[in-house]
C-alpha cells in the first residue's frame, strides 16, 4: 500500500554516514511512505547532494528538501538544482525553503532570511520554470542583471515552507504548495496554524485544500531503546530550545519562566554544541528534569497502535499529512505495519 499522507526525514538527527540515506530511502519507499524529506546540516547533510542520491535509488517516492535556505546559493544554482531534480525524478521533487536559525546565520556572516525575500525568491523560481528570461530583477531576494534557465521550459515547481510564526504561516498559504509545521507543537498550536494557512490561502484567491499542511510529529515508539528515545525526545526538544527557545515558547503559549530556568541551568550551560549531538543519556536525564512532561507529550510514543493513534490525531486536528519525525524507516517499521493494518480495517 502507498500512503501519500505520510513522510519521514532521511538521516534524522546526527547522521553516522551520509550513505545511510540510500537504504533509508529504499526502505521508506518499500513501506509506502509518500515523501522523503531531506533536511540540511552543513557537515554531512548537504541537501543537493543527498537529493540526487535519493533520486538515484527510488522510483515512486516524492523527494523534498525540508528545508534549505534560499540565501546559501545563487538563484541560478538553486534553479539548476531544482530543475535537475525534477528531470531526474520525473517530477517527484519539492523545493522546501525556510528561514534558518538566526544565531547560526549571524555566526557565519550570512544575511538573515525575511518573509519578503522568500516570497520574492519563489516568484523568481516559478518564472524561471516557465521559461522566462528575467532582466534587471531588483527585489527583496536580490538584484540580478539576468536570470534564465531554458526557453523551452514550461513546468511548475512545487515548493514547501517550514513555517513557525504567523508571517511564515501566512506566506505558506499565500504562495507555497505545502507547509511543514514544527515538531512539538501543541494541539492548540497545530489547529491554529492549520487554520491560519488555510485562511491565508483563501484570502489570496487560492483553494485552501490545494495547500497541503504537514504535521511534523516526533514518533518514538517503545520498541526503540531507552537511550535512543532520550536522545530523540529530550535531546531534540532541548536542542530546539537552545536554538530558538523564545519562539517555541511564544508559539505554544508555554511558560517563559521554564525556558529561563532551562537556560540558567548548569547542565545546559555546560554544552558547547547541540544537546542532541553531544549529551550522554545520564546528562539527558538531568536535562529532562528541566522540561515539563506536557512539553514532551506532544509526540507519538508507546506501542505501535498508540503511535498510530497519535498520527491519526494530527489529521483530526486539520493537518493534511504527517511526517513521522526523528526516526528512520527501519525504526518506524512496526508503526507503519500497524498503520497499514488500521487503514485496511477502515476500508
C-alpha positions as CSV (number, residue, x, y, z in Angstrom):
1,X,0.0,0.0,0.0
2,X,1.0,3.6,-0.6
3,X,0.4,6.3,2.0
4,X,0.9,9.8,0.3
5,X,-0.2,11.4,3.6
6,X,2.9,10.1,5.4
7,X,6.5,11.2,5.3
8,X,9.8,10.7,7.1
9,X,13.1,12.6,7.4
10,X,16.1,10.9,5.9
11,X,19.2,10.9,8.1
12,X,17.2,12.1,11.1
13,X,19.3,14.0,13.6
14,X,23.0,13.4,13.6
15,X,23.9,11.0,10.8
16,X,26.6,8.4,11.2
17,X,27.2,8.3,7.5
18,X,25.7,10.1,4.5
19,X,25.4,6.7,2.8
20,X,22.8,5.6,5.3
21,X,20.4,7.7,3.2
22,X,20.4,5.2,0.4
23,X,18.9,2.3,2.4
24,X,16.6,4.7,4.2
25,X,15.0,5.9,1.0
26,X,14.8,2.4,-0.4
27,X,13.2,1.2,2.9
28,X,10.8,4.2,3.1
29,X,9.6,3.6,-0.5
30,X,9.1,-0.1,0.2
31,X,7.0,0.7,3.3
32,X,4.8,3.1,1.3
33,X,5.9,6.5,2.6
34,X,4.7,9.2,0.3
35,X,7.6,11.7,0.8
36,X,11.2,11.6,2.0
37,X,12.2,14.9,3.5
38,X,15.9,15.8,3.3
39,X,17.0,18.4,5.9
40,X,20.3,20.3,5.6
41,X,23.2,20.4,8.0
42,X,26.5,21.5,6.6
43,X,28.6,18.6,7.9
44,X,27.3,15.5,6.1
45,X,23.9,16.6,5.0
46,X,24.3,19.0,2.1
47,X,20.8,18.9,0.6
48,X,21.5,18.9,-3.2
49,X,23.9,16.0,-2.9
50,X,21.5,14.0,-0.8
51,X,18.5,14.7,-3.0
52,X,20.4,13.4,-6.1
53,X,21.4,10.3,-4.2
54,X,17.8,9.8,-3.1
55,X,16.5,10.1,-6.6
56,X,19.0,7.6,-7.9
57,X,17.7,4.8,-5.6
58,X,14.0,5.5,-5.8
59,X,11.2,5.2,-8.4
60,X,8.0,6.5,-6.7
61,X,8.6,8.4,-3.5
62,X,8.5,12.2,-3.5
63,X,11.8,13.8,-2.5
64,X,11.6,17.2,-0.8
65,X,14.2,19.4,0.8
66,X,12.9,20.0,4.3
67,X,14.5,22.6,4.2
68,X,17.3,24.6,2.7
69,X,17.7,28.4,2.8
70,X,17.4,30.4,-0.4
71,X,20.3,32.7,0.5
72,X,23.0,30.0,0.7
73,X,23.2,29.5,-3.1
74,X,22.9,31.9,-6.1
75,X,19.3,31.7,-7.5
76,X,20.6,30.1,-10.7
77,X,22.4,27.4,-8.7
78,X,19.2,26.7,-6.8
79,X,17.1,26.8,-10.0
80,X,19.6,24.4,-11.7
81,X,19.4,22.1,-8.7
82,X,15.6,22.1,-8.7
83,X,15.4,21.6,-12.5
84,X,17.9,18.8,-12.4
85,X,16.0,17.1,-9.6
86,X,12.7,17.5,-11.4
87,X,14.1,15.9,-14.5
88,X,16.0,13.2,-12.6
89,X,12.8,12.1,-10.7
90,X,10.2,12.6,-13.3
91,X,8.6,15.4,-11.3
92,X,8.9,13.8,-7.9
93,X,10.7,16.8,-6.4
94,X,9.5,19.6,-4.0
95,X,11.8,22.5,-3.2
96,X,11.5,23.3,0.5
97,X,12.6,26.6,2.0
98,X,12.9,28.0,5.5
99,X,14.2,30.9,7.5
100,X,17.1,29.0,9.1
101,X,18.5,29.7,12.6
102,X,19.3,33.4,13.1
103,X,22.1,32.8,15.6
104,X,23.8,30.4,13.2
105,X,23.4,32.9,10.3
106,X,24.9,35.7,12.4
107,X,27.8,33.5,13.3
108,X,28.5,32.5,9.7
109,X,28.2,36.1,8.5
110,X,25.1,35.3,6.5
111,X,22.1,37.6,5.9
112,X,19.0,36.7,8.0
113,X,16.1,35.4,5.9
114,X,13.0,37.6,5.7
115,X,9.4,36.8,4.6
116,X,9.6,39.2,1.7
117,X,12.8,37.5,0.5
118,X,11.2,34.1,0.4
119,X,8.2,35.3,-1.4
120,X,10.2,37.1,-4.0
121,X,12.5,34.1,-4.4
122,X,9.7,31.7,-5.0
123,X,8.3,34.1,-7.6
124,X,11.7,34.2,-9.4
125,X,11.9,30.3,-9.4
126,X,8.4,30.0,-10.8
127,X,9.1,32.4,-13.6
128,X,12.4,30.6,-14.4
129,X,10.5,27.3,-14.6
130,X,8.0,28.9,-17.1
131,X,11.0,29.5,-19.3
132,X,11.1,33.3,-18.8
133,X,14.3,35.3,-19.1
134,X,14.3,37.7,-16.2
135,X,16.1,41.0,-16.9
136,X,17.1,43.5,-14.2
137,X,15.4,41.8,-11.2
138,X,15.6,44.1,-8.2
139,X,13.7,42.7,-5.2
140,X,14.0,41.6,-1.6
141,X,15.7,38.4,-2.7
142,X,18.5,40.3,-4.5
143,X,19.4,42.3,-7.7
144,X,20.4,40.3,-10.8
145,X,21.0,41.6,-14.3
146,X,19.9,38.4,-16.0
147,X,18.3,35.1,-14.8
148,X,17.4,32.4,-17.3
149,X,17.2,28.6,-17.4
150,X,15.7,27.4,-20.7
151,X,13.4,29.0,-23.4
152,X,11.7,25.7,-23.9
153,X,11.0,25.1,-20.3
154,X,7.3,25.2,-19.2
155,X,6.9,23.4,-15.8
156,X,5.6,24.1,-12.4
157,X,8.0,23.9,-9.4
158,X,6.3,22.6,-6.3
159,X,7.5,24.3,-3.1
160,X,7.1,23.9,0.6
161,X,7.9,26.2,3.5
162,X,8.9,25.3,7.1
163,X,6.6,27.6,9.0
164,X,6.6,28.6,12.6
165,X,5.4,32.1,13.2
166,X,2.3,33.9,11.8
167,X,4.2,35.6,9.0
168,X,5.6,32.3,7.7
169,X,2.2,30.6,8.0
170,X,0.5,33.4,6.1
171,X,3.2,33.2,3.4
172,X,2.7,29.5,3.1
173,X,-1.0,29.8,2.5
174,X,-0.5,32.7,0.1
175,X,2.4,31.3,-2.1
176,X,3.6,27.8,-1.3
177,X,2.1,24.5,-2.2
178,X,2.9,22.8,1.1
179,X,3.6,24.0,4.7
180,X,5.6,22.0,7.2
181,X,4.8,22.7,10.8
182,X,7.4,22.4,13.6
183,X,7.9,19.5,15.9
184,X,6.4,19.6,19.5
185,X,3.6,21.9,18.5
186,X,0.7,21.5,21.0
187,X,-2.8,20.5,19.7
188,X,-4.0,24.1,20.0
189,X,-1.0,25.4,18.2
190,X,-1.4,22.9,15.4
191,X,-5.1,23.6,14.9
192,X,-4.4,27.4,14.9
193,X,-1.5,27.0,12.4
194,X,-3.6,25.0,10.0
195,X,-6.5,27.5,10.2
196,X,-4.1,30.4,9.6
197,X,-2.6,28.7,6.5
198,X,-5.9,27.8,5.0
199,X,-7.3,31.3,5.7
200,X,-4.3,33.0,4.1
201,X,-4.8,30.7,1.0
202,X,-8.4,31.7,0.7
203,X,-7.6,35.4,1.1
204,X,-5.1,35.1,-1.8
205,X,-7.8,33.6,-4.0
206,X,-6.4,30.0,-3.8
207,X,-8.3,26.8,-2.9
208,X,-7.4,26.2,0.7
209,X,-7.5,22.4,0.1
210,X,-4.7,22.9,-2.5
211,X,-2.2,23.9,0.2
212,X,-1.0,20.8,2.0
213,X,-0.2,21.2,5.7
214,X,2.2,18.7,7.2
215,X,2.4,18.0,10.9
216,X,5.9,17.2,12.0
217,X,5.3,14.7,14.8
218,X,8.2,13.2,16.8
219,X,7.5,9.5,16.6
220,X,9.3,7.4,19.2
221,X,7.8,4.0,19.8
222,X,8.6,2.0,22.9
223,X,10.3,-0.6,20.7
224,X,13.3,1.8,20.4
225,X,15.9,1.6,23.1
226,X,15.7,3.9,26.1
227,X,18.9,5.7,25.2
228,X,17.7,6.4,21.7
229,X,14.3,7.6,22.9
230,X,16.0,10.0,25.3
231,X,18.2,11.4,22.5
232,X,15.3,11.8,20.1
233,X,12.9,13.3,22.7
234,X,14.6,15.2,25.5
235,X,17.7,15.8,23.4
236,X,15.8,17.1,20.4
237,X,13.5,19.4,22.2
238,X,16.4,20.7,24.3
239,X,18.3,21.5,21.1
240,X,15.3,23.4,19.7
241,X,15.2,25.4,22.9
242,X,18.9,26.1,22.6
243,X,18.4,27.5,19.0
244,X,15.1,29.3,19.2
245,X,13.5,28.7,22.5
246,X,11.8,32.1,22.7
247,X,9.9,31.4,19.5
248,X,8.9,27.9,20.6
249,X,7.6,29.1,24.0
250,X,5.7,32.0,22.5
251,X,4.2,29.9,19.7
252,X,3.0,27.2,22.1
253,X,1.9,29.6,24.9
254,X,4.3,27.9,27.2
255,X,5.6,29.3,30.5
256,X,8.7,31.5,29.7
257,X,9.9,31.1,33.2
258,X,10.6,27.4,32.4
259,X,12.8,28.5,29.5
260,X,14.6,30.9,31.7
261,X,15.4,28.2,34.2
262,X,16.4,25.9,31.4
263,X,18.9,28.4,30.1
264,X,20.2,29.3,33.5
265,X,20.9,25.7,34.5
266,X,24.4,24.5,34.9
267,X,23.9,21.3,32.9
268,X,22.6,23.2,29.8
269,X,25.4,25.8,30.1
270,X,28.0,23.0,30.0
271,X,27.2,22.1,26.4
272,X,29.2,23.8,23.7
273,X,27.2,22.2,20.9
274,X,23.7,20.9,20.1
275,X,22.5,18.8,23.1
276,X,21.1,16.0,21.0
277,X,24.5,15.6,19.4
278,X,26.8,15.6,22.4
279,X,24.8,14.7,25.6
280,X,25.1,11.3,27.3
281,X,22.0,9.5,28.4
282,X,22.8,10.5,32.0
283,X,23.1,14.1,31.0
284,X,19.8,13.9,29.1
285,X,18.1,12.6,32.2
286,X,19.3,15.8,34.0
287,X,18.1,18.0,31.2
288,X,14.8,16.1,31.1
289,X,14.1,17.2,34.7
290,X,14.0,20.8,33.4
291,X,11.4,20.1,30.8
292,X,7.7,19.8,31.7
293,X,6.0,16.5,30.8
294,X,3.4,18.3,28.8
295,X,6.0,19.9,26.6
296,X,7.4,16.4,25.7
297,X,3.9,14.9,25.4
298,X,3.3,16.5,22.0
299,X,4.7,13.4,20.2
300,X,3.8,9.8,19.2
301,X,5.0,7.4,21.9
302,X,4.1,4.0,23.3
303,X,3.1,0.9,21.4
304,X,2.7,0.9,17.6
305,X,-1.0,1.2,18.0
306,X,-0.6,4.2,20.3
307,X,1.8,5.8,17.9
308,X,-0.7,5.3,15.0
309,X,-3.5,6.9,17.1
310,X,-1.2,9.9,17.7
311,X,-0.5,10.2,13.9
312,X,-4.2,9.9,13.1
313,X,-4.9,12.6,15.7
314,X,-2.8,15.1,13.7
315,X,-5.1,14.5,10.8
316,X,-8.1,15.1,13.1
317,X,-6.6,18.4,14.0
318,X,-6.8,19.5,10.4
319,X,-3.3,18.6,9.0
320,X,-3.4,17.0,5.6
321,X,-0.3,14.8,6.1
322,X,2.1,13.8,8.9
323,X,5.9,13.5,9.0
324,X,7.0,10.8,11.4
325,X,9.9,12.8,12.6
326,X,13.1,11.7,14.3
327,X,13.3,8.1,13.3
328,X,14.5,6.1,10.4
329,X,12.1,4.0,8.2
330,X,13.5,0.8,9.9
331,X,12.8,2.3,13.3
332,X,9.3,3.1,12.1
333,X,8.5,-0.3,10.5
334,X,6.4,-1.6,13.4
335,X,4.3,1.6,13.4
336,X,3.9,1.5,9.6
337,X,2.8,-2.1,9.8
338,X,0.2,-1.1,12.3
339,X,-0.9,1.9,10.3
340,X,-1.4,-0.3,7.2
341,X,-3.5,-2.7,9.3
342,X,-5.6,0.2,10.6
343,X,-6.1,1.6,7.1
344,X,-7.2,-1.8,5.8
345,X,-9.6,-2.1,8.7
346,X,-11.2,1.2,7.7
347,X,-11.9,0.2,4.1
